[in-house]
């Protein structure tokens, strides 16, 4: 994303979808300096908290069972239980690389960190 009014600002999001459990350590082929700067945030659809106002039992992966695919519900250790199995078990990981650039003197690092935090 770029904005014509703020020429020195950009947000780039690159995505790879892989049939694994998030085991690839460098799917984006980052250089060692980039790897040291990255923050890996694993999102677990079973264990991560959700607010009570957004919670819907029919969307809870611990309760839902697909009649069409006969998959589900997911256990607390669903990622570990599927590691090492072939891709036919229906697992996919979305790898996201988010890069923020805000090249304005005096505000660059604070704004870039703020955007990464949200």
MDAnalysis code that builds the backbone (N, CA, C; Angstrom):
import MDAnalysis as mda
import numpy as np

u = mda.Universe.empty(354, n_residues=118, atom_resindex=np.repeat(np.arange(118), 3), trajectory=True)
u.add_TopologyAttr("name", ["N", "CA", "C"] * 118)
u.add_TopologyAttr("resid", np.arange(1, 119))
u.add_TopologyAttr("resname", ["UNK", "UNK", "UNK", "UNK", "UNK", "UNK", "UNK", "UNK", "UNK", "UNK", "UNK", "UNK", "UNK", "UNK", "UNK", "UNK", "UNK", "UNK", "UNK", "UNK", "UNK", "UNK", "UNK", "UNK", "UNK", "UNK", "UNK", "UNK", "UNK", "UNK", "UNK", "UNK", "UNK", "UNK", "UNK", "UNK", "UNK", "UNK", "UNK", "UNK", "UNK", "UNK", "UNK", "UNK", "UNK", "UNK", "UNK", "UNK", "UNK", "UNK", "UNK", "UNK", "UNK", "UNK", "UNK", "UNK", "UNK", "UNK", "UNK", "UNK", "UNK", "UNK", "UNK", "UNK", "UNK", "UNK", "UNK", "UNK", "UNK", "UNK", "UNK", "UNK", "UNK", "UNK", "UNK", "UNK", "UNK", "UNK", "UNK", "UNK", "UNK", "UNK", "UNK", "UNK", "UNK", "UNK", "UNK", "UNK", "UNK", "UNK", "UNK", "UNK", "UNK", "UNK", "UNK", "UNK", "UNK", "UNK", "UNK", "UNK", "UNK", "UNK", "UNK", "UNK", "UNK", "UNK", "UNK", "UNK", "UNK", "UNK", "UNK", "UNK", "UNK", "UNK", "UNK", "UNK", "UNK", "UNK"])
u.atoms.positions = np.array([
    [0.839, -1.174, 0.000],
    [0.000, 0.000, 0.000],
    [0.880, 1.231, 0.000],
    [0.583, 2.165, -0.832],
    [1.251, 3.464, -0.818],
    [0.186, 4.545, -0.859],
    [0.560, 5.724, -0.422],
    [-0.373, 6.848, -0.394],
    [0.280, 8.027, -1.111],
    [-0.359, 8.585, -2.130],
    [0.259, 9.676, -2.883],
    [0.480, 10.942, -2.050],
    [-0.267, 11.103, -0.952],
    [-0.107, 12.290, -0.111],
    [1.073, 12.158, 0.850],
    [1.464, 10.926, 1.130],
    [2.584, 10.663, 2.030],
    [3.566, 9.805, 1.242],
    [4.429, 10.447, 0.480],
    [5.278, 9.760, -0.490],
    [6.280, 8.798, 0.129],
    [6.691, 9.051, 1.358],
    [7.728, 8.229, 1.981],
    [7.143, 7.179, 2.920],
    [5.931, 6.743, 2.653],
    [5.254, 5.758, 3.494],
    [4.785, 4.588, 2.637],
    [5.049, 3.375, 3.104],
    [4.538, 2.199, 2.394],
    [4.356, 1.037, 3.365],
    [3.392, 0.199, 3.056],
    [3.164, -1.062, 3.761],
    [3.106, -2.139, 2.691],
    [3.975, -3.133, 2.809],
    [3.998, -4.254, 1.870],
    [3.701, -5.528, 2.644],
    [2.754, -6.311, 2.146],
    [2.419, -7.589, 2.766],
    [2.554, -8.670, 1.704],
    [3.430, -9.612, 1.970],
    [3.682, -10.734, 1.059],
    [3.147, -11.991, 1.737],
    [2.475, -12.849, 0.977],
    [1.854, -14.041, 1.556],
    [2.212, -15.282, 0.759],
    [2.535, -16.341, 1.482],
    [2.700, -17.672, 0.900],
    [1.776, -18.622, 1.641],
    [1.068, -19.457, 0.902],
    [0.235, -20.503, 1.487],
    [0.933, -21.829, 1.235],
    [1.229, -22.545, 2.315],
    [1.962, -23.807, 2.201],
    [1.204, -24.918, 2.928],
    [1.244, -26.138, 2.385],
    [0.554, -27.270, 3.026],
    [1.391, -27.859, 4.166],
    [1.583, -27.062, 5.217],
    [2.354, -27.531, 6.370],
    [1.808, -26.892, 7.645],
    [2.456, -27.174, 8.753],
    [2.021, -26.666, 10.065],
    [2.830, -25.459, 10.520],
    [3.398, -24.725, 9.596],
    [4.188, -23.555, 9.951],
    [5.617, -23.882, 10.306],
    [6.144, -24.949, 9.721],
    [7.473, -25.443, 10.071],
    [8.614, -24.796, 9.289],
    [8.316, -24.046, 8.253],
    [9.379, -23.485, 7.418],
    [9.951, -22.228, 8.077],
    [11.243, -22.245, 8.322],
    [11.864, -21.148, 9.072],
    [12.199, -19.931, 8.215],
    [12.315, -20.102, 6.899],
    [12.686, -18.969, 6.050],
    [11.986, -19.065, 4.697],
    [10.682, -19.132, 4.714],
    [9.903, -19.299, 3.486],
    [10.063, -18.107, 2.535],
    [10.423, -16.933, 3.059],
    [10.578, -15.737, 2.230],
    [12.013, -15.523, 1.761],
    [12.913, -16.457, 2.088],
    [14.328, -16.355, 1.717],
    [14.935, -15.019, 2.148],
    [14.746, -14.683, 3.413],
    [15.271, -13.435, 3.951],
    [16.774, -13.536, 4.174],
    [17.450, -12.422, 4.046],
    [18.872, -12.342, 4.371],
    [18.999, -12.394, 5.894],
    [20.196, -12.687, 6.385],
    [20.376, -12.855, 7.830],
    [20.030, -11.583, 8.609],
    [20.314, -10.409, 8.063],
    [19.970, -9.155, 8.747],
    [18.457, -9.000, 8.864],
    [17.727, -9.372, 7.813],
    [16.267, -9.297, 7.852],
    [15.690, -10.319, 8.830],
    [16.292, -11.498, 8.879],
    [15.822, -12.526, 9.810],
    [15.992, -12.082, 11.258],
    [17.052, -11.355, 11.553],
    [17.269, -10.869, 12.919],
    [16.235, -9.816, 13.310],
    [15.708, -9.084, 12.343],
    [14.733, -8.031, 12.624],
    [13.301, -8.547, 12.724],
    [13.035, -9.691, 12.194],
    [11.656, -10.167, 12.108],
    [11.120, -10.604, 13.471],
    [9.817, -10.543, 13.573],
    [9.100, -11.048, 14.737],
    [8.139, -12.103, 14.214],
    [8.263, -13.327, 14.713],
    [7.385, -14.414, 14.284],
    [6.202, -14.468, 15.241],
    [5.008, -14.351, 14.706],
    [3.781, -14.374, 15.500],
    [2.940, -15.556, 15.034],
    [2.919, -16.607, 15.827],
    [2.154, -17.802, 15.481],
    [0.718, -17.602, 15.951],
    [-0.222, -17.771, 15.038],
    [-1.638, -17.647, 15.370],
    [-2.224, -19.050, 15.433],
    [-2.682, -19.435, 16.609],
    [-3.279, -20.750, 16.833],
    [-4.786, -20.552, 16.961],
    [-5.560, -21.028, 16.000],
    [-7.002, -20.779, 15.982],
    [-7.743, -21.469, 17.118],
    [-7.096, -22.402, 17.813],
    [-7.728, -23.062, 18.956],
    [-7.341, -22.385, 20.264],
    [-6.069, -22.117, 20.457],
    [-5.578, -21.626, 21.753],
    [-5.650, -20.115, 21.929],
    [-5.608, -19.348, 20.850],
    [-5.615, -17.892, 20.993],
    [-6.962, -17.410, 21.527],
    [-6.895, -16.462, 22.435],
    [-8.105, -15.944, 23.081],
    [-8.942, -15.127, 22.105],
    [-10.234, -15.153, 22.331],
    [-11.168, -14.343, 21.551],
    [-12.113, -13.668, 22.542],
    [-12.478, -12.439, 22.255],
    [-13.339, -11.708, 23.185],
    [-14.734, -12.332, 23.225],
    [-15.380, -12.183, 24.361],
    [-16.725, -12.754, 24.544],
    [-17.726, -12.151, 23.562],
    [-17.544, -10.894, 23.191],
    [-18.482, -10.257, 22.271],
    [-18.369, -10.806, 20.851],
    [-17.204, -11.375, 20.504],
    [-17.007, -11.924, 19.163],
    [-17.173, -13.437, 19.101],
    [-17.253, -14.078, 20.257],
    [-17.321, -15.542, 20.297],
    [-18.671, -16.053, 19.798],
    [-18.599, -17.066, 18.902],
    [-19.796, -17.751, 18.403],
    [-19.515, -19.246, 18.475],
    [-20.299, -19.998, 19.243],
    [-20.052, -21.442, 19.370],
    [-20.012, -22.171, 18.028],
    [-20.810, -21.734, 17.074],
    [-20.839, -22.407, 15.768],
    [-19.558, -22.184, 14.966],
    [-18.722, -21.226, 15.383],
    [-17.446, -20.976, 14.715],
    [-16.247, -21.439, 15.539],
    [-16.487, -22.038, 16.684],
    [-15.413, -22.482, 17.575],
    [-14.788, -23.755, 17.015],
    [-13.490, -23.735, 16.648],
    [-12.857, -24.928, 16.068],
    [-12.755, -26.094, 17.051],
    [-12.940, -25.829, 18.356],
    [-12.948, -26.910, 19.350],
    [-14.290, -27.631, 19.387],
    [-15.311, -27.028, 18.763],
    [-16.653, -27.612, 18.766],
    [-17.134, -28.008, 17.370],
    [-16.656, -27.306, 16.340],
    [-17.181, -27.476, 14.983],
    [-16.700, -28.774, 14.339],
    [-17.611, -29.436, 13.655],
    [-17.276, -30.612, 12.857],
    [-17.901, -30.439, 11.480],
    [-17.072, -30.554, 10.438],
    [-17.553, -30.437, 9.068],
    [-18.167, -31.758, 8.633],
    [-19.406, -31.724, 8.252],
    [-20.077, -32.934, 7.767],
    [-19.562, -33.309, 6.380],
    [-19.221, -32.310, 5.576],
    [-18.769, -32.561, 4.211],
    [-17.401, -33.237, 4.179],
    [-16.456, -32.759, 5.014],
    [-15.094, -33.302, 4.982],
    [-14.802, -34.258, 6.132],
    [-15.717, -34.353, 7.075],
    [-15.546, -35.188, 8.281],
    [-14.327, -34.768, 9.095],
    [-14.015, -33.483, 9.094],
    [-12.904, -32.960, 9.893],
    [-13.446, -32.222, 11.104],
    [-12.657, -32.271, 12.181],
    [-13.002, -31.525, 13.377],
    [-13.700, -32.410, 14.381],
    [-13.914, -31.911, 15.542],
    [-13.370, -30.673, 16.083],
    [-11.873, -30.788, 16.330],
    [-11.229, -29.652, 16.541],
    [-9.784, -29.630, 16.760],
    [-9.465, -29.742, 18.249],
    [-8.417, -30.499, 18.560],
    [-7.975, -30.631, 19.949],
    [-7.049, -29.472, 20.304],
    [-6.718, -29.337, 21.579],
    [-5.816, -28.274, 22.037],
    [-4.440, -28.372, 21.383],
    [-3.984, -29.585, 21.092],
    [-2.655, -29.771, 20.483],
    [-2.776, -30.182, 19.013],
    [-3.709, -29.582, 18.306],
    [-3.993, -29.962, 16.925],
    [-2.800, -29.745, 15.998],
    [-1.986, -28.728, 16.231],
    [-0.830, -28.482, 15.358],
    [0.198, -29.590, 15.532],
    [0.527, -29.905, 16.778],
    [1.519, -30.947, 17.050],
    [1.056, -32.308, 16.532],
    [-0.233, -32.592, 16.646],
    [-0.734, -33.896, 16.201],
    [-0.690, -34.055, 14.682],
    [-0.672, -32.959, 13.948],
    [-0.635, -33.040, 12.482],
    [0.767, -32.882, 11.899],
    [1.722, -32.468, 12.727],
    [3.106, -32.335, 12.249],
    [3.617, -33.681, 11.781],
    [4.296, -33.680, 10.645],
    [4.875, -34.907, 10.119],
    [3.930, -35.717, 9.257],
    [2.636, -35.403, 9.277],
    [1.703, -36.106, 8.401],
    [1.766, -35.477, 7.016],
    [1.280, -36.196, 6.025],
    [1.314, -35.629, 4.672],
    [0.254, -34.543, 4.524],
    [0.328, -33.816, 3.427],
    [-0.568, -32.679, 3.214],
    [-2.015, -33.092, 2.980],
    [-2.276, -34.368, 2.855],
    [-3.640, -34.830, 2.618],
    [-4.539, -34.652, 3.837],
    [-3.968, -34.351, 5.001],
    [-4.788, -34.186, 6.200],
    [-5.481, -32.828, 6.246],
    [-5.262, -31.985, 5.281],
    [-5.999, -30.727, 5.187],
    [-5.474, -29.610, 6.066],
    [-4.168, -29.482, 6.192],
    [-3.581, -28.398, 6.975],
    [-2.897, -27.427, 6.022],
    [-3.083, -26.131, 6.286],
    [-2.432, -25.109, 5.488],
    [-1.944, -24.012, 6.416],
    [-0.794, -23.469, 6.099],
    [-0.257, -22.343, 6.861],
    [-0.148, -21.145, 5.926],
    [-0.618, -20.000, 6.398],
    [-0.457, -18.751, 5.663],
    [0.717, -18.004, 6.283],
    [1.809, -17.905, 5.547],
    [2.989, -17.163, 5.988],
    [2.835, -15.729, 5.499],
    [2.952, -14.775, 6.394],
    [2.800, -13.364, 6.040],
    [4.074, -12.612, 6.404],
    [4.555, -11.819, 5.476],
    [5.695, -10.944, 5.726],
    [5.205, -9.512, 5.558],
    [5.223, -8.757, 6.643],
    [4.742, -7.375, 6.630],
    [5.928, -6.433, 6.772],
    [6.063, -5.552, 5.821],
    [7.145, -4.560, 5.855],
    [6.522, -3.172, 5.873],
    [7.001, -2.346, 6.795],
    [6.512, -0.978, 6.931],
    [7.687, -0.034, 6.745],
    [7.466, 0.989, 5.952],
    [8.503, 2.000, 5.749],
    [7.870, 3.381, 5.894],
    [8.423, 4.163, 6.778],
    [7.952, 5.526, 7.042],
    [9.197, 6.394, 7.158],
    [9.622, 6.973, 6.050],
    [10.910, 7.671, 5.974],
    [10.761, 9.177, 6.240],
    [10.369, 9.514, 7.451],
    [10.297, 10.914, 7.860],
    [11.142, 11.077, 9.105],
    [12.118, 11.972, 9.054],
    [13.078, 12.151, 10.135],
    [12.367, 12.494, 11.441],
    [12.820, 11.853, 12.506],
    [12.288, 12.136, 13.829],
    [11.103, 11.283, 14.230],
    [10.434, 10.667, 13.268],
    [9.242, 9.875, 13.582],
    [9.328, 8.461, 13.031],
    [10.338, 8.160, 12.241],
    [10.402, 6.901, 11.506],
    [10.269, 5.676, 12.404],
    [11.145, 5.509, 13.365],
    [11.137, 4.268, 14.150],
    [9.882, 4.142, 15.002],
    [9.381, 5.238, 15.570],
    [8.172, 5.170, 16.398],
    [6.946, 4.791, 15.571],
    [6.788, 5.391, 14.416],
    [5.629, 5.097, 13.566],
    [5.710, 3.678, 13.022],
    [6.881, 3.255, 12.568],
    [7.031, 1.893, 12.047],
    [6.724, 0.866, 13.133],
    [7.222, 1.084, 14.355],
    [6.957, 0.154, 15.453],
    [5.472, 0.139, 15.806],
    [4.832, 1.309, 15.827],
    [3.404, 1.389, 16.130],
    [2.585, 0.584, 15.128],
    [2.885, 0.724, 13.847],
    [2.139, 0.001, 12.812],
    [2.356, -1.500, 12.940],
    [3.578, -1.935, 13.223],
    [3.838, -3.367, 13.413],
    [3.091, -3.905, 14.630],
    [2.962, -3.095, 15.674],
    [2.297, -3.546, 16.898],
    [0.793, -3.717, 16.728],
    [0.180, -2.928, 15.848],
    [-1.263, -3.084, 15.629],
    [-1.486, -4.026, 14.509],
])
